[in-house]
Amino acid sequence: MRAPVLARWAVAGLVITASLGAGCTAPGDPRGSGASRRFEHTFAQLALAVENDEDEVARRILAGIRARGPRGRDAELVEGYEAILDGRDLARELHFALVVEELDEAGAYRVVLSCSSTAEEPVVLDLPPPTLERLTTWVSPMGSDARDVEHQTVAGFTGGVLPPGGELRIDLGEQRVSLGNALAQRDRWRLTLRSGTSRLGDRTLPLQTPTAETCERVHLAPFLPTEELHPGVLVEYVQRERIAVPPLMERAVRIPPERWNEALELVASIAPELSDERLSTITPALRWLSRSARLGGDPRSWRVVLASADAPSELPQGLDLPSRQLP
């Protein structure tokens, strides 16, 4: 099976933070933590296991330390490390995702953070204000594109209570569309959450840099049909004897985002049959479908990417640099 062509944003994992809540500081290098000589080497191994996300190994080391009856600072370190690991276990039962809610007013919508839990008890979230990032891409009928990035701190973000097996929705603000003369506008949203705490029962546990799934919304020019197109419609047009960029782009922007990877794979399957001139002509559509403008219009670069079995690593991940000039 051909490897997917569409590059996706990488999702960061959980890391150790400097705060455990409830008056505990996160254990770092045991040599500077006050651990006794009796446990110094063992805590060094424990710190390494925690830093490498080897939670099962860390649990076994902790069990060994507890069996030896730690006291004083050693006992505090054990409790601190257990809080980190228990916090990680709880984090695996939490899911964060950005979603878009349509509003009645034309050109307006709301971005919402959906928080869900599979824990059997209510979970109280206490997180500092996150940063909401919006990457907007406009594309013109002639295939030229422009980008802009906005960052904002979500004021008044206080977390909340997740019911057992339920969902908490946090409003991140109303947004508006600014299409202008563009053929289509794509908004991609990313939320950077910061480390905080989660309370489960009578325990306060660290919640270490949780991640939220991104969301995306495409807005079409009012004169375009709203009916979504199958990726094969674009490929059929690409193979015609004569093509033009405006109808090419009209087809590309009407393909639903969840099928962009399929469209790129179909183009990749016919790429060997396309001349450099034809491939150069369709690069505006490829940039739109791949969510990346970094390869530009060079047909040779696109030919290599489309033919590569490791295509995802060839396409740059992350945000494109913004351009303030709108089409």
C-alpha positions as semicolon CSV with decimal commas, in nm:
position;residue;x (nm);y (nm);z (nm)
1;M;0,000;0,000;0,000
2;R;0,133;0,343;-0,089
3;A;0,243;0,546;0,209
4;P;0,021;0,850;0,283
5;V;0,133;1,170;0,115
6;L;-0,039;1,414;0,347
7;A;0,194;1,544;0,618
8;R;0,032;1,578;0,957
9;W;0,128;1,785;1,257
10;A;0,332;1,587;1,505
11;V;0,175;1,555;1,848
12;A;0,403;1,619;2,144
13;G;0,407;1,368;2,432
14;L;0,395;1,419;2,807
15;V;0,712;1,550;2,977
16;I;0,815;1,595;3,336
17;T;0,731;1,938;3,479
18;A;0,869;2,123;3,773
19;S;0,546;2,124;3,972
20;L;0,353;1,844;4,139
21;G;0,100;2,056;4,322
22;A;-0,001;2,007;4,685
23;G;0,328;2,156;4,800
24;C;0,555;1,897;4,636
25;T;0,833;1,982;4,394
26;A;0,898;1,745;4,110
27;P;1,201;1,527;4,169
28;G;1,477;1,606;3,928
29;D;1,839;1,498;3,964
30;P;1,844;1,296;4,289
31;R;2,199;1,415;4,359
32;G;2,053;1,760;4,424
33;S;1,725;1,643;4,574
34;G;1,840;1,553;4,923
35;A;1,812;1,177;4,876
36;S;2,008;0,976;5,129
37;R;2,320;0,789;5,032
38;R;2,125;0,466;5,087
39;F;1,892;0,545;4,795
40;E;2,101;0,784;4,586
41;H;2,186;0,534;4,312
42;T;1,831;0,392;4,305
43;F;1,674;0,736;4,271
44;A;1,916;0,811;3,986
45;Q;1,785;0,503;3,804
46;L;1,428;0,609;3,884
47;A;1,483;0,959;3,747
48;L;1,622;0,816;3,425
49;A;1,325;0,581;3,383
50;V;1,076;0,864;3,441
51;E;1,254;1,100;3,202
52;N;1,254;0,828;2,934
53;D;0,880;0,761;2,986
54;E;0,954;0,406;3,100
55;D;0,666;0,407;3,346
56;E;0,654;0,032;3,412
57;V;1,024;0,029;3,495
58;A;0,977;0,331;3,719
59;R;0,691;0,155;3,902
60;R;0,910;-0,147;3,971
61;I;1,192;0,073;4,103
62;L;0,947;0,261;4,326
63;A;0,810;-0,067;4,463
64;G;1,165;-0,171;4,549
65;I;1,233;0,156;4,730
66;R;0,908;0,132;4,927
67;A;0,991;-0,224;5,032
68;R;1,311;-0,090;5,192
69;G;1,118;0,154;5,415
70;P;1,226;0,503;5,301
71;R;1,198;0,785;5,552
72;G;1,213;1,161;5,555
73;R;1,319;1,314;5,225
74;D;1,339;0,969;5,064
75;A;0,971;0,909;5,145
76;E;0,882;1,253;5,006
77;L;1,061;1,171;4,681
78;V;0,875;0,842;4,653
79;E;0,542;1,024;4,693
80;G;0,649;1,283;4,437
81;Y;0,744;1,024;4,178
82;E;0,424;0,829;4,241
83;A;0,225;1,147;4,183
84;I;0,399;1,194;3,848
85;L;0,323;0,838;3,740
86;D;-0,035;0,847;3,869
87;G;-0,081;1,177;3,687
88;R;0,039;1,016;3,367
89;D;-0,201;0,726;3,414
90;L;-0,488;0,969;3,461
91;A;-0,377;1,173;3,158
92;R;-0,419;0,863;2,943
93;E;-0,786;0,864;3,039
94;L;-0,831;1,224;2,926
95;H;-0,882;1,341;2,569
96;F;-0,864;1,699;2,444
97;A;-0,971;1,808;2,095
98;L;-1,053;2,135;1,922
99;V;-1,387;2,140;1,741
100;V;-1,575;2,399;1,538
101;E;-1,934;2,495;1,611
102;E;-2,125;2,670;1,335
103;L;-2,314;2,987;1,422
104;D;-2,630;3,111;1,257
105;E;-2,461;3,426;1,134
106;A;-2,294;3,384;0,795
107;G;-1,917;3,383;0,813
108;A;-1,901;3,323;1,189
109;Y;-1,819;3,015;1,392
110;R;-1,694;2,921;1,737
111;V;-1,386;2,722;1,838
112;V;-1,445;2,493;2,135
113;L;-1,213;2,272;2,339
114;S;-1,377;1,935;2,397
115;C;-1,246;1,757;2,707
116;S;-1,356;1,401;2,776
117;S;-1,269;1,143;3,036
118;T;-1,294;0,767;3,075
119;A;-1,215;0,783;3,446
120;E;-1,471;0,635;3,684
121;E;-1,469;0,947;3,905
122;P;-1,510;1,318;3,826
123;V;-1,184;1,486;3,728
124;V;-1,125;1,849;3,821
125;L;-0,894;2,028;3,577
126;D;-0,690;2,328;3,686
127;L;-0,485;2,455;3,391
128;P;-0,321;2,791;3,322
129;P;-0,443;2,994;3,022
130;P;-0,341;2,821;2,697
131;T;-0,232;2,979;2,369
132;L;-0,465;2,947;2,071
133;E;-0,296;2,955;1,732
134;R;-0,477;3,018;1,405
135;L;-0,308;2,956;1,070
136;T;-0,514;3,103;0,789
137;T;-0,442;3,023;0,424
138;W;-0,611;3,201;0,136
139;V;-0,595;3,077;-0,223
140;S;-0,695;3,276;-0,530
141;P;-0,863;3,140;-0,846
142;M;-0,521;3,157;-1,015
143;G;-0,363;2,941;-0,744
144;S;-0,161;3,207;-0,561
145;D;-0,176;3,173;-0,186
146;A;-0,109;3,376;0,125
147;R;-0,085;3,284;0,489
148;D;-0,119;3,452;0,824
149;V;-0,062;3,327;1,178
150;E;-0,231;3,465;1,487
151;H;-0,160;3,377;1,850
152;Q;-0,374;3,468;2,144
153;T;-0,378;3,376;2,510
154;V;-0,720;3,249;2,609
155;A;-0,812;3,478;2,896
156;G;-1,049;3,343;3,159
157;F;-0,956;2,983;3,089
158;T;-1,012;2,805;3,421
159;G;-1,055;2,438;3,333
160;G;-1,356;2,269;3,493
161;V;-1,502;1,937;3,602
162;L;-1,509;1,636;3,371
163;P;-1,794;1,401;3,463
164;P;-1,721;1,026;3,467
165;G;-1,729;0,907;3,108
166;G;-1,859;1,248;3,002
167;E;-1,749;1,565;2,826
168;L;-1,664;1,923;2,919
169;R;-1,679;2,187;2,644
170;I;-1,487;2,512;2,689
171;D;-1,567;2,805;2,461
172;L;-1,249;2,956;2,313
173;G;-1,418;3,242;2,133
174;E;-1,612;3,340;1,822
175;Q;-1,427;3,365;1,491
176;R;-1,506;3,536;1,161
177;V;-1,421;3,460;0,802
178;S;-1,235;3,716;0,588
179;L;-1,250;3,568;0,238
180;G;-1,222;3,891;0,041
181;N;-1,155;3,800;-0,322
182;A;-1,008;3,460;-0,237
183;L;-1,149;3,138;-0,381
184;A;-1,121;2,962;-0,047
185;Q;-0,994;3,016;0,304
186;R;-0,858;2,745;0,531
187;D;-0,834;2,795;0,907
188;R;-0,626;2,551;1,109
189;W;-0,644;2,577;1,486
190;R;-0,391;2,453;1,738
191;L;-0,410;2,490;2,116
192;T;-0,096;2,486;2,331
193;L;-0,199;2,369;2,676
194;R;0,034;2,420;2,971
195;S;0,108;2,196;3,264
196;G;-0,135;2,218;3,553
197;T;-0,305;1,981;3,791
198;S;-0,595;1,739;3,792
199;R;-0,784;1,636;4,103
200;L;-0,921;1,286;4,131
201;G;-1,100;1,218;4,457
202;D;-0,888;1,363;4,736
203;R;-0,563;1,353;4,535
204;T;-0,415;1,640;4,336
205;L;-0,196;1,509;4,055
206;P;0,025;1,687;3,801
207;L;-0,115;1,711;3,448
208;Q;0,194;1,747;3,238
209;T;0,160;1,946;2,914
210;P;-0,159;1,783;2,780
211;T;-0,209;1,801;2,406
212;A;-0,524;1,878;2,210
213;E;-0,611;1,753;1,863
214;T;-0,609;2,030;1,605
215;C;-0,910;2,125;1,397
216;E;-0,957;2,271;1,052
217;R;-1,230;2,455;0,866
218;V;-1,253;2,546;0,497
219;H;-1,462;2,839;0,374
220;L;-1,555;2,861;0,006
221;A;-1,631;3,171;-0,199
222;P;-2,008;3,233;-0,217
223;F;-2,022;3,171;-0,592
224;L;-1,888;2,815;-0,561
225;P;-2,125;2,518;-0,533
226;T;-2,135;2,376;-0,182
227;E;-2,149;2,014;-0,298
228;E;-1,833;1,824;-0,203
229;L;-1,635;1,658;-0,481
230;H;-1,478;1,315;-0,501
231;P;-1,095;1,327;-0,544
232;G;-1,136;1,141;-0,872
233;V;-1,302;1,448;-1,024
234;L;-0,976;1,641;-0,981
235;V;-0,766;1,360;-1,126
236;E;-0,998;1,329;-1,426
237;Y;-0,954;1,700;-1,496
238;V;-0,574;1,682;-1,457
239;Q;-0,565;1,416;-1,730
240;R;-0,761;1,620;-1,984
241;E;-0,589;1,741;-2,297
242;R;-0,627;2,106;-2,197
243;I;-0,652;2,236;-1,842
244;A;-0,658;2,578;-1,677
245;V;-0,575;2,678;-1,323
246;P;-0,911;2,838;-1,218
247;P;-1,123;2,526;-1,284
248;L;-0,843;2,314;-1,137
249;M;-0,852;2,512;-0,814
250;E;-1,231;2,514;-0,803
251;R;-1,222;2,135;-0,801
252;A;-0,939;2,115;-0,547
253;V;-1,099;2,341;-0,284
254;R;-1,431;2,152;-0,304
255;I;-1,270;1,823;-0,203
256;P;-1,338;1,772;0,171
257;P;-1,024;1,797;0,388
258;E;-1,057;1,439;0,513
259;R;-1,005;1,322;0,152
260;W;-0,707;1,540;0,063
261;N;-0,464;1,259;0,131
262;E;-0,665;1,035;-0,101
263;A;-0,652;1,303;-0,371
264;L;-0,273;1,332;-0,339
265;E;-0,234;0,956;-0,362
266;L;-0,442;0,951;-0,680
267;V;-0,230;1,227;-0,830
268;A;0,082;1,036;-0,723
269;S;-0,043;0,730;-0,913
270;I;-0,058;0,924;-1,242
271;A;0,242;1,153;-1,180
272;P;0,479;0,942;-1,396
273;E;0,248;1,004;-1,692
274;L;0,249;1,383;-1,647
275;S;0,498;1,609;-1,818
276;D;0,696;1,860;-1,612
277;E;0,484;2,136;-1,765
278;R;0,161;1,968;-1,661
279;L;0,292;1,890;-1,313
280;S;0,405;2,250;-1,273
281;T;0,057;2,369;-1,373
282;I;-0,115;2,164;-1,102
283;T;0,126;2,250;-0,819
284;P;-0,112;2,516;-0,676
285;A;-0,366;2,239;-0,617
286;L;-0,096;2,016;-0,465
287;R;0,007;2,292;-0,226
288;W;-0,353;2,333;-0,115
289;L;-0,412;1,960;-0,067
290;S;-0,081;1,902;0,114
291;R;-0,128;2,204;0,343
292;S;0,223;2,315;0,254
293;A;0,360;2,582;0,024
294;R;0,725;2,509;0,090
295;L;0,786;2,306;-0,223
296;G;0,661;2,589;-0,441
297;G;0,606;2,517;-0,809
298;D;0,912;2,305;-0,890
299;P;0,777;1,995;-1,069
300;R;1,096;1,798;-1,002
301;S;1,060;1,838;-0,626
302;W;0,696;1,736;-0,638
303;R;0,775;1,438;-0,857
304;V;1,026;1,312;-0,601
305;V;0,781;1,360;-0,314
306;L;0,489;1,195;-0,491
307;A;0,701;0,899;-0,597
308;S;0,864;0,847;-0,259
309;A;0,752;0,568;-0,033
310;D;0,851;0,796;0,255
311;A;0,646;1,087;0,127
312;P;0,526;1,205;0,471
313;S;0,883;1,275;0,582
314;E;0,951;1,464;0,260
315;L;0,670;1,713;0,312
316;P;0,757;1,972;0,579
317;Q;0,551;1,942;0,893
318;G;0,422;2,226;1,107
319;L;0,316;2,575;1,014
320;D;0,414;2,752;0,695
321;L;0,560;3,096;0,740
322;P;0,289;3,363;0,714
323;S;0,250;3,617;0,438
324;R;0,064;3,935;0,522
325;Q;-0,038;4,000;0,162
326;L;-0,383;3,864;0,093
327;P;-0,492;3,750;-0,253
